Amino acid sequence: MTQPTSPAPVGPLADIAPLLPPRGALLGLDLGTKTIGVASCDPDRRVATVVETVQRTKFTADAQRLLALAAERRAVGFVLGLPLNMDASEGPRAQASRAFARNLARLTALPIALWDERLSTAAVERALISADVSRARRAAVVDQHAAAFILEGALGFLSRHVLRPAGNESETEPRD
């Protein structure tokens, strides 16, 4: 694993978005204490799909796996879920996610965007239950589905807030 000369940028998606190229896959991460759910999107950033659940061991091994997944998918950045409290304050889990992002940033040049993940796991759990997924199967896939949920939220934000190059307006966008 080659370390970059300076850490990758880490910050809210609104601040990181201008640093991302207009196209390219992103990797969504749902950081838990025992696992990391991983999702990816297509280069046009239209659809998020589940990738895998990484069993956490040591930071170095976890980071190596994430960087390998990013390289396999030619990712141009990461979207890391930031578990804020319901009142938008940051507790120990959010602080742990920020620390993970800072440590990962020392090992890659890919920008790391933080995205509010409040209720993502609960929403995914409800969706899996309504799809009649067994408890054992839910436990195996909930983290990667939560990562896809986080990434979908970020993709929605990017599609609404990132300026498109002039002359690239779609027919469905309103005109003045």
N, C-alpha and C positions, 0 to 999 in steps of 0.2 A: 504494500500500500504506500504510494508516494504521497508525501505530505506537501500541500501547497505552501507557497512562500508566505502568504498571509491568510488568515481565516476567511472562510466564505461569509458573505453577508447573512445575518440572521435578523428577522424582524417581522412585524405584522405583514400580511399579504399585501395590503395597500401600499406599503413602502417597498416591498420586494418586487411587485409586479413590473415596474419599469425596468428592472434589471434582467427580466426574463426575455429570451428571444421570442418573436411572435409565434413560432411553432416549436413543437418538441414535447415529448412526453414528460409528465410530472409523476413523482412517486408520492402517494399519500401514506402517512404513518399514523397509527393509533398506538401510542406508547402506553403500555401497562407495566405493572411491577414484575409480571412473570412472562409476558409475551409482547410482541410488537406486531400489530396487524399491518399488512402491506397491501396497497392497491396501486394501480397504475392507470394512466389514461392514454388514449391514442395521441399521435403527434398534433392533431388538430384540436385537441382538448375538448372533445364533445362527449365522450363516454368514459366513465371510470369503471374498472373491473377489478375484482379481487385477484390477488397474486398468491399470498401465503401468509401463514402465521409463523413468525420467528420466535422460537423459545429462547428467552433471555438467559444468558450465562454471564459472561463478562463483557464489559463495554467494548473492548477491542474486537472480540469475536462477533458481537452484535453489529458493530459498525462495518466490519469487513463484509458481512452478509448483505447489509443494506447497500453498500457501495457496489457489490457485485451485481445485485439486482438492478441498481441504477444503470450500471454499465451495460448489462444485457438488454435493457430496454432503451438504451441511448437517452436516458432522462436528462433534462436540462435544469432540474431543480426538485426540491422536496417541499411537501406541504405537511407540516407536523401539527397534529391536533394539540391545542392548548386547552387543558381542562380547567376552565374558569369556574368559580362558584356561581350560583344562581344570581347573586348581586353584582357579578362581573369582577369581584375581587379575586386575587390570586392566593391560593392556599399552597400547601406543600406539594401537591401533585403538579400544579402549574410550574412551581419553582423547579421541580425535578425535570420537567419537560424542557424548560429553558436551559438548564444545565446540560441536558443531553444534547440539545441543539448546539450549544457553544462548543461542546467537546467534539461533536460530529463535524462542525465547521472547521476545526483544525486539521481534518483529514481529507477535505474535499474543497474544490473550488465552486461546487454547485450551490446556488443560493438556497437558503432554508427559510421558507415562509411559515409563520405561525398563524393558525386558523382556529377560531373559537369552536370548540367541539362540544359545548354543553348539550347534554341529552342525546348525543349521537349513539352511544351504546344502548340506551333505553329505547330509542326509536328503532334501531336495528333489531333488538330483541323482540319488540312488539311485531315487527314485520315478519320475523322468522316464526314466531308463534302462530301468527295468522296464516302463514303458509304451511302450518302443521309440521314443522321441522322438529324432530325429537330433541329432547333435552341434551342428550349426549352429542348429537350433531351440532346443535346450537353452540354448545361450549367449544366445539372444535373450530367453528367458522365465524363466531361473533366478532372477533377482533379484526379479521380481514374485511368483513362487511362494514364494520365501523370505520375502517380506513377508507373504504370506497365512499361511504356516506360523507366523511370529512372532505375527501377530494372532490366529490360532486358539488358540495357547497362552495368550495374554492373555485371550481370551474365556472359555476354560476356567477360568482362575483367577478371573475376575470372577463367573462363574456359581456357583462353589463357595464363594467367600469374601465376596461382597458381600451384606449383609443385604437381604432382600426386605421390602417393606412388609407389615405384619400383614394377614392375611386373603388373601394372594396365594399361598399354598402350592399347589403342584400336587398332583395325585393320586398322582404317582409318588414324591413325597418321603416318607421314613419318618416315622412318627408315634411319639410316646412311648407 
